[in-house]
Amino acid sequence: MSQSPHASSAWHRPMLARHAGEEHRTATALELLFDLCFVAAVAQAASGFEHEITAGRPGHGLLNYALVFFAIWWAWMNFTWFASAYDTDDVPYRVLTLVQITGALVMAAGATKTLEHGDFQIITWSYVVMRLAMVSQWLRAAYTDQERRPSALRYALGISVLQLCWVIRLTLPHDGGIASFAVLAAGELAVPVWAERAVGTTWHPHHIAERYGLFTLIVLGESITAATLAVRTALDTRAEFGSVLLIALGGILTVCALWWLYFAQDAPRRLKTQSTAMLWGYGHYAVFATAAAVGAGLAVNVAHLTAHGALTDVQAAATYTVPVAVFIVCVWLLDRRTAQLPTKADALPPIAALAVLATTFTTVAVLCTGVLASLLIGASLAVARREANES
């Protein structure tokens, strides 16, 4: 039996599973606040990544960006799926969610230090605080939802053990290195798979798709903000207006095309099974990370223009073209994996991604990338219209 979050006192409601087919299920105001605060952490991670590239440490910056982004993404993702099944919107639920929001803001404050110096102290402790708040939520669910108690207890146990391991990792030389991070990250990814095998939770397909879409939208918006600040800085330093305009135009075309490409999916209709949903959800690590990196890459190219008076070079261009190409391929793979039948348009995204990568070796990579991404959307629409007329 499911229960509406408005069925009893706002101070405390039994945490029972919400119905997976509940009508008019949309993101709440608390979830939107949660997203905005997590995007602050994303923005700081992307800014630190940009700084590392500009400082001539692209490999170091990329590695630490990937690690920091995992912590941000995984904390966001776990709350999102839990809220889809157990959002009671009572006082304890809100307080525990605000604890996670606080952890995200602390993580945002520590992101730059981690990117520059590889110091994971602040990131780890803020992450552990957020995850322990989730343990409390799962224990509440286990207490009141008898049918799904085995799953809830597995979540609580798995998360608790891993948080202890994350803390122990801090005591190891150099924080245990990449190997220890990879092992613990794999453990985090395995917990939902193990827990859901007991009894599946009642996540809501439309709600999940909307939450992921909103986060993608906000991250792309953050990329636009970062790019705008970079362009303004370039104009303040009296960089050549025509060159700045070319980069800005390419950035606008790219972001609009990536938005169009992402929201052309029909995820709610296709998220029908647990395995498909997990694959789709996990795959968004690359989608979110590259969406945020697009803004950082654009800022790097503007900084290169300001410093050297040239539109771009291969290294600066790659910081932009690679994230765009990966975003295109990932969205294509996620949509293709959940689609029931292949279409003629399936060949377009990988071809476009390869073409985008080829522009890395041109002097107008950002503009070419924007044009190619726009052509991908136009070609996809043309193919879809032709298939509709033929059917």
Helices and strands as residue ranges (DSSP letters): H 29-54, H 58-86, H 91-117, H 121-144, H 149-170, G 173-176, H 177-196, H 205-236, H 241-263, H 267-270, H 274-308, H 314-338, G 344-347, H 348-358, G 359-361, H 365-390
